[in-house]
Amino acid sequence: MTPTRTRLERGRGALGPALELVHTGRAPTRAVLTSELGVTRATAGAVAAELEALGLIKVDSRPAAAAGHQGRPSHRLAVNHSGPVVLAAQVHADGFRAALVGLGGQIVATAPGCMTVPADPMAVLSAVVEEGARLLAESGRRCVGAGLAVPSAVAEPEGTALNPLHLAWPGGADVREAFKDALAAAGLSGDAEAFGRTGNDVNLAALAEHRHGAGRGARHLLCVATGHRGVGGALVIDGRLHTGSSGLALEVGHLTVNPDGGKQCHCGSRGCLDVETDPLAFLLAAGRDPGPEVSLLQQARDLIRDEYADPSVRTAAETLIDRLGLGLAGLVNILNPDRVILGGLHRDLLEADPERLATVVADRSLWGRSGSVPLTACTLDHNSLVGAAELAWQPVLDDPLRLVAG
């Protein structure tokens, strides 16, 4: 047995942690990897070599030295952008989107599909998987998993969509099994843990932002975002989603922010964040008639970007900002996050008037007054899709040798 093999035997348990460090950009060099893993340089080198042999990362053993740098620079580590991918799928109120996503959160290919989402989940899931299978065939890449994001709380461990309020699906639809069936029908299968993982779209957006976007480095990250319809929230604590005892935590859309004369919510209450600060609420508040040509989210964003000087648009934005700030203040008081990130239309509202939103949160929250809770915009394109990919990648991150068995 060679010395390298012996080091690899000792470091085999570090393969998963090492891959996650490279995947999330926290170990750009072998020196950093050595420090983060708490192993010897030789063991870190053996681990990196094994991950490279699996086709997951690239090791640059002769990096150029930076100007003024003394000594030999450490080997550079990066994900293999020609390596395997996972299929990520998202269903929303206006249709679906499929994508191929590599390690590092890199979207390799993507394709949207617009349709009236039918009451039978299998119909749209078959369509999105078919589109994903087409992308895979065109790419020629190996697929090692598949994940799905849906606009509903997803109960665990059953994988049922309990409240797809803005879809025609019945409550309790078994979307995980339907997704797995659609994958199998398309000939996409493999590791049972990696194919068919399903989660709430905002939960997955938060996970993606924490690993690759605006949430990097946060220990207690709160994400609040609109979808094409409705509002969702998520909490990431020390790198892991907080989903509660059965996957249903952080249903922030049903916080009351306009109790007097608020709109009727699907949950039975009035004045909820879900119906007071989503794209439809904004369009109606601005006196605009939502059209069928493009998604409500895109219409709302276009209105802020192109017509913010219009008094009716500005007033509508200020109204939504005030209601959003009230909801965020309550969440800050309860959860005490160290960062809040906003997505969907909420990102656009933050960028339109960051001072107003920060002031509302500060005036209404205990901890907001200290100025220690930054409000920032989500930065990833299609972050729910990237999050769905993270679900599918997780078994590989936990045990990269699954690729050999698969």
C-alpha positions as CSV (number, residue, x, y, z in Angstrom):
1,M,0.0,0.0,0.0
2,T,1.4,3.3,-1.0
3,P,1.8,6.2,1.5
4,T,-0.7,8.2,-0.5
5,R,-3.3,5.4,-0.2
6,T,-2.7,5.4,3.5
7,R,-3.3,9.1,3.8
8,L,-6.4,8.7,1.7
9,E,-7.7,6.0,4.0
10,R,-7.3,8.3,6.9
11,G,-8.9,11.2,5.1
12,R,-11.8,9.3,3.4
13,G,-14.2,10.6,6.0
14,A,-13.1,14.1,5.0
15,L,-14.2,13.7,1.4
16,G,-17.7,15.1,2.0
17,P,-16.7,18.0,4.2
18,A,-14.0,18.9,1.7
19,L,-16.3,18.8,-1.3
20,E,-18.8,21.0,0.5
21,L,-16.0,23.5,1.3
22,V,-15.1,23.7,-2.4
23,H,-18.7,23.7,-3.5
24,T,-19.5,26.7,-1.4
25,G,-16.3,28.6,-2.3
26,R,-14.9,28.4,1.2
27,A,-11.8,26.4,0.3
28,P,-10.3,28.1,-2.8
29,T,-6.8,26.6,-2.1
30,R,-5.4,23.4,-0.6
31,A,-3.9,25.5,2.3
32,V,-7.4,26.7,3.2
33,L,-8.8,23.2,2.9
34,T,-6.0,21.9,5.2
35,S,-6.9,24.5,7.8
36,E,-10.7,24.1,7.6
37,L,-10.5,20.3,7.8
38,G,-7.9,20.3,10.5
39,V,-5.8,17.6,8.8
40,T,-2.2,17.5,7.5
41,R,-1.3,19.0,4.2
42,A,-0.6,15.5,2.8
43,T,-4.0,14.3,3.8
44,A,-5.7,17.3,2.3
45,G,-3.8,16.7,-0.9
46,A,-4.9,13.1,-1.0
47,V,-8.5,14.1,-0.4
48,A,-8.4,16.7,-3.1
49,A,-6.8,14.2,-5.5
50,E,-9.6,11.7,-4.8
51,L,-12.3,14.3,-5.5
52,E,-10.6,15.2,-8.7
53,A,-10.5,11.6,-9.7
54,L,-14.2,11.4,-9.1
55,G,-14.6,14.3,-11.6
56,L,-16.0,16.7,-9.0
57,I,-13.2,19.2,-8.6
58,K,-10.2,20.6,-10.4
59,V,-6.8,21.0,-8.8
60,D,-4.4,23.5,-10.2
61,S,-1.0,22.4,-8.9
62,R,0.9,25.2,-10.6
63,P,-1.1,28.4,-10.0
64,A,0.5,31.7,-10.9
65,A,1.9,33.6,-7.9
66,A,0.3,36.9,-7.0
67,A,2.4,40.1,-7.5
68,G,4.7,40.5,-4.5
69,H,3.9,37.0,-3.2
70,Q,6.8,35.2,-1.6
71,G,7.2,31.4,-1.8
72,R,5.3,28.7,-3.6
73,P,1.5,29.4,-3.9
74,S,-0.9,26.8,-2.7
75,H,-2.7,24.6,-5.1
76,R,-5.9,26.1,-6.4
77,L,-9.2,24.2,-5.9
78,A,-12.4,24.7,-7.9
79,V,-15.4,22.7,-8.9
80,N,-15.2,20.9,-12.1
81,H,-17.5,22.8,-14.5
82,S,-17.5,19.9,-16.9
83,G,-18.5,17.4,-14.3
84,P,-21.8,15.8,-13.4
85,V,-25.0,17.9,-13.0
86,V,-28.4,17.5,-11.3
87,L,-31.8,18.3,-12.7
88,A,-33.5,21.1,-10.9
89,A,-37.2,21.8,-11.4
90,Q,-39.6,24.5,-10.2
91,V,-43.3,24.8,-10.5
92,H,-44.9,28.3,-10.0
93,A,-48.3,29.9,-10.6
94,D,-47.4,30.7,-14.2
95,G,-45.9,27.4,-15.3
96,F,-42.5,25.8,-14.6
97,R,-38.7,26.0,-15.2
98,A,-36.2,23.3,-15.6
99,A,-32.4,23.6,-15.3
100,L,-29.2,21.6,-15.2
101,V,-27.1,22.7,-12.2
102,G,-23.5,21.8,-11.5
103,L,-21.5,22.0,-8.3
104,G,-20.9,25.5,-7.1
105,G,-24.5,26.5,-7.9
106,Q,-23.6,26.9,-11.6
107,I,-26.7,26.8,-13.9
108,V,-25.5,25.0,-17.0
109,A,-28.7,25.2,-19.0
110,T,-32.3,26.3,-18.3
111,A,-35.6,26.4,-20.0
112,P,-38.9,28.0,-18.9
113,G,-42.3,26.6,-19.7
114,C,-45.5,28.7,-19.5
115,M,-48.8,26.9,-18.9
116,T,-51.9,27.0,-16.9
117,V,-51.0,24.6,-14.1
118,P,-53.6,21.9,-14.0
119,A,-55.2,20.4,-10.9
120,D,-53.3,17.1,-11.5
121,P,-49.7,17.7,-10.4
122,M,-48.5,14.9,-12.6
123,A,-49.3,16.8,-15.7
124,V,-47.0,19.8,-15.0
125,L,-44.4,17.6,-13.4
126,S,-44.2,15.4,-16.5
127,A,-43.8,18.5,-18.6
128,V,-41.0,20.0,-16.5
129,V,-39.2,16.6,-16.4
130,E,-39.6,16.2,-20.1
131,E,-38.0,19.6,-20.6
132,G,-35.2,18.7,-18.2
133,A,-34.6,15.4,-20.0
134,R,-34.2,17.3,-23.3
135,L,-31.6,19.6,-21.7
136,L,-29.7,16.6,-20.5
137,A,-29.8,14.9,-23.9
138,E,-28.5,18.1,-25.5
139,S,-25.7,18.5,-22.9
140,G,-24.5,15.0,-22.8
141,R,-23.7,15.4,-19.1
142,R,-24.1,12.8,-16.4
143,C,-27.1,13.4,-14.1
144,V,-26.6,12.4,-10.5
145,G,-29.9,13.6,-8.9
146,A,-33.0,15.7,-9.3
147,G,-34.8,18.2,-7.0
148,L,-38.1,20.0,-7.1
149,A,-39.2,23.4,-5.7
150,V,-42.9,24.0,-5.2
151,P,-44.9,27.1,-4.0
152,S,-46.3,25.2,-0.9
153,A,-45.3,24.0,2.5
154,V,-44.0,20.5,2.0
155,A,-44.8,18.1,4.9
156,E,-42.0,15.8,6.0
157,P,-41.4,12.9,5.8
158,E,-44.4,12.4,3.4
159,G,-43.4,14.9,0.8
160,T,-46.9,16.2,0.4
161,A,-47.8,19.8,-0.7
162,L,-50.1,20.9,2.1
163,N,-51.2,24.3,0.9
164,P,-50.5,25.1,-2.8
165,L,-52.7,28.1,-2.5
166,H,-51.9,29.7,-5.8
167,L,-52.1,26.5,-7.8
168,A,-55.2,24.4,-8.6
169,W,-53.7,21.4,-6.8
170,P,-55.6,19.8,-4.0
171,G,-54.2,20.2,-0.5
172,G,-52.0,17.3,0.5
173,A,-51.0,16.4,-3.1
174,D,-48.2,13.8,-3.1
175,V,-45.8,15.8,-5.2
176,R,-42.7,13.9,-4.2
177,E,-44.0,10.6,-5.4
178,A,-45.5,12.2,-8.5
179,F,-42.1,13.8,-9.2
180,K,-40.3,10.5,-8.8
181,D,-42.8,8.8,-11.1
182,A,-42.3,11.5,-13.8
183,L,-38.5,11.0,-13.5
184,A,-38.8,7.3,-13.8
185,A,-41.1,7.6,-16.9
186,A,-38.4,9.8,-18.5
187,G,-35.7,7.3,-17.7
188,L,-34.1,9.5,-15.1
189,S,-33.3,7.5,-12.0
190,G,-30.4,6.4,-9.8
191,D,-29.6,6.9,-6.1
192,A,-33.0,6.8,-4.4
193,E,-31.9,9.6,-2.0
194,A,-30.8,11.9,-4.8
195,F,-33.6,11.6,-7.3
196,G,-37.0,13.1,-6.3
197,R,-36.1,15.4,-3.4
198,T,-38.8,18.1,-3.0
199,G,-39.1,21.3,-1.0
200,N,-40.8,24.7,-0.6
201,D,-39.5,27.2,-3.1
202,V,-38.6,30.0,-0.6
203,N,-36.9,27.5,1.7
204,L,-34.8,26.4,-1.2
205,A,-34.1,29.9,-2.3
206,A,-32.7,30.7,1.2
207,L,-30.5,27.6,1.1
208,A,-29.1,28.6,-2.2
209,E,-28.5,32.2,-1.1
210,H,-26.8,31.0,2.0
211,R,-24.4,28.7,0.1
212,H,-23.7,30.8,-3.0
213,G,-25.3,34.3,-2.7
214,A,-26.3,37.1,-0.4
215,G,-26.5,34.9,2.7
216,R,-22.9,33.7,2.7
217,G,-21.3,33.9,6.1
218,A,-24.6,34.5,8.0
219,R,-25.2,32.2,11.0
220,H,-28.9,33.0,11.4
221,L,-30.2,33.9,8.0
222,L,-33.8,35.0,7.5
223,C,-35.2,35.1,3.9
224,V,-38.5,36.6,3.0
225,A,-39.6,36.6,-0.6
226,T,-42.5,36.8,-3.0
227,G,-43.1,34.2,-5.6
228,H,-45.1,34.8,-8.8
229,R,-47.9,34.9,-6.2
230,G,-47.9,35.0,-2.4
231,V,-45.1,35.4,0.2
232,G,-42.8,32.9,1.8
233,G,-40.1,32.8,4.4
234,A,-37.2,30.6,5.5
235,L,-34.6,30.4,8.2
236,V,-31.1,29.0,7.8
237,I,-29.2,28.3,11.1
238,D,-25.5,27.3,10.9
239,G,-25.9,26.2,7.3
240,R,-29.0,24.1,7.7
241,L,-32.6,24.9,6.9
242,H,-34.9,25.2,10.0
243,T,-38.0,23.4,8.8
244,G,-39.6,22.6,12.1
245,S,-40.9,19.3,13.4
246,S,-42.6,18.3,10.1
247,G,-41.3,20.7,7.4
248,L,-43.8,23.4,8.0
249,A,-41.9,26.2,9.8
250,L,-41.7,29.8,8.7
251,E,-45.0,30.2,7.0
252,V,-44.5,34.0,7.3
253,G,-47.0,34.8,4.6
254,H,-49.7,34.5,7.2
255,L,-48.5,37.2,9.5
256,T,-51.2,39.9,9.8
257,V,-49.9,43.3,8.6
258,N,-53.1,45.1,7.8
259,P,-55.8,44.0,10.2
260,D,-58.1,46.9,9.5
261,G,-59.7,46.5,6.1
262,G,-57.1,44.0,4.9
263,K,-57.7,41.7,2.0
264,Q,-59.2,38.3,2.6
265,C,-56.4,35.7,2.7
266,H,-56.7,32.1,1.5
267,C,-55.9,30.9,5.1
268,G,-59.2,32.5,6.3
269,S,-57.7,35.5,8.0
270,R,-57.5,39.1,6.7
271,G,-54.6,41.4,5.9
272,C,-51.9,38.7,5.7
273,L,-48.4,39.5,4.3
274,D,-49.3,36.9,1.6
275,V,-52.0,39.0,0.1
276,E,-50.9,42.5,1.1
277,T,-47.3,42.5,-0.3
278,D,-47.2,40.1,-3.2
279,P,-47.1,41.1,-7.0
280,L,-50.8,41.1,-7.4
281,A,-51.3,43.3,-4.4
282,F,-48.8,45.8,-5.8
283,L,-50.4,45.9,-9.2
284,L,-53.8,46.5,-7.8
285,A,-52.6,49.1,-5.3
286,A,-51.0,51.0,-8.2
287,G,-54.3,50.9,-10.1
288,R,-53.0,48.6,-12.8
289,D,-55.0,45.8,-14.4
290,P,-52.9,42.7,-14.4
291,G,-52.6,41.3,-17.9
292,P,-52.1,37.7,-19.0
293,E,-49.1,38.3,-21.3
294,V,-46.3,37.9,-18.7
295,S,-46.1,36.8,-15.1
296,L,-47.5,39.0,-12.3
297,L,-44.0,39.1,-10.8
298,Q,-42.5,40.4,-14.0
299,Q,-45.3,43.0,-14.5
300,A,-44.8,44.3,-10.9
301,R,-41.0,44.5,-11.4
302,D,-41.4,46.3,-14.7
303,L,-43.8,48.8,-13.1
304,I,-41.2,49.7,-10.4
305,R,-38.4,49.9,-12.9
306,D,-40.2,51.9,-15.6
307,E,-42.8,54.0,-13.8
308,Y,-41.6,54.6,-10.3
309,A,-41.9,58.4,-10.8
310,D,-45.7,57.9,-11.3
311,P,-47.3,59.0,-8.0
312,S,-49.7,56.1,-8.0
313,V,-46.8,53.6,-8.4
314,R,-44.7,55.3,-5.7
315,T,-47.6,55.4,-3.3
316,A,-48.4,51.7,-3.9
317,A,-44.7,50.9,-3.3
318,E,-44.6,52.9,-0.1
319,T,-47.7,51.1,1.2
320,L,-46.3,47.7,0.5
321,I,-42.9,48.7,2.0
322,D,-44.7,49.8,5.2
323,R,-46.6,46.5,5.5
324,L,-43.5,44.5,4.7
325,G,-41.5,46.4,7.3
326,L,-44.2,45.6,9.9
327,G,-43.9,41.9,9.2
328,L,-40.1,41.9,9.1
329,A,-40.0,43.7,12.5
330,G,-42.1,41.0,14.1
331,L,-39.9,38.3,12.6
332,V,-36.7,40.1,13.8
333,N,-38.1,40.3,17.3
334,I,-38.9,36.6,17.4
335,L,-36.0,35.1,15.5
336,N,-33.1,37.6,16.1
337,P,-31.4,36.9,12.7
338,D,-28.0,38.3,11.9
339,R,-29.0,39.0,8.3
340,V,-32.3,39.4,6.4
341,I,-32.4,38.8,2.7
342,L,-35.3,39.7,0.5
343,G,-36.3,38.2,-2.8
344,G,-38.9,38.4,-5.6
345,L,-40.8,41.7,-5.5
346,H,-39.5,42.4,-2.0
347,R,-36.0,42.8,-3.4
348,D,-37.3,45.4,-5.8
349,L,-39.1,47.3,-3.0
350,L,-35.9,47.3,-1.0
351,E,-33.9,48.6,-3.8
352,A,-36.5,51.3,-4.6
353,D,-36.5,52.8,-1.1
354,P,-34.0,51.1,1.3
355,E,-34.1,53.9,3.8
356,R,-37.9,53.7,4.2
357,L,-37.9,49.9,4.8
358,A,-35.0,50.1,7.2
359,T,-36.7,52.8,9.2
360,V,-40.0,50.9,9.4
361,V,-38.2,47.8,10.7
362,A,-36.1,49.8,13.2
363,D,-39.1,51.7,14.5
364,R,-41.1,48.5,15.0
365,S,-38.4,46.1,16.3
366,L,-36.4,45.8,19.5
367,W,-33.2,44.7,17.7
368,G,-33.7,46.7,14.5
369,R,-33.0,50.0,16.4
370,S,-29.4,48.9,17.0
371,G,-28.8,48.8,13.2
372,S,-27.3,45.4,13.6
373,V,-29.7,43.5,11.3
374,P,-28.8,44.3,7.7
375,L,-31.5,44.1,5.0
376,T,-30.0,43.0,1.8
377,A,-31.3,41.8,-1.6
378,C,-31.0,38.2,-2.8
379,T,-28.4,38.0,-5.5
380,L,-28.9,34.7,-7.3
381,D,-30.8,34.3,-10.5
382,H,-33.4,31.5,-10.2
383,N,-32.4,30.9,-6.6
384,S,-35.2,28.4,-5.9
385,L,-33.9,26.3,-8.8
386,V,-30.4,26.5,-7.4
387,G,-31.9,25.4,-4.0
388,A,-33.7,22.5,-5.6
389,A,-30.3,21.5,-7.1
390,E,-28.8,21.7,-3.6
391,L,-31.3,19.1,-2.4
392,A,-30.2,16.8,-5.1
393,W,-26.5,17.4,-4.5
394,Q,-26.7,16.9,-0.8
395,P,-26.3,13.1,-0.9
396,V,-23.2,13.6,-2.9
397,L,-21.9,16.3,-0.6
398,D,-22.6,13.9,2.3
399,D,-20.7,11.0,0.6
400,P,-19.0,11.6,-2.7
401,L,-18.2,7.9,-3.1
402,R,-21.9,7.5,-3.9
403,L,-20.9,8.5,-7.4
404,V,-18.7,5.3,-7.7
405,A,-21.6,3.1,-6.5
406,G,-24.0,4.9,-8.9
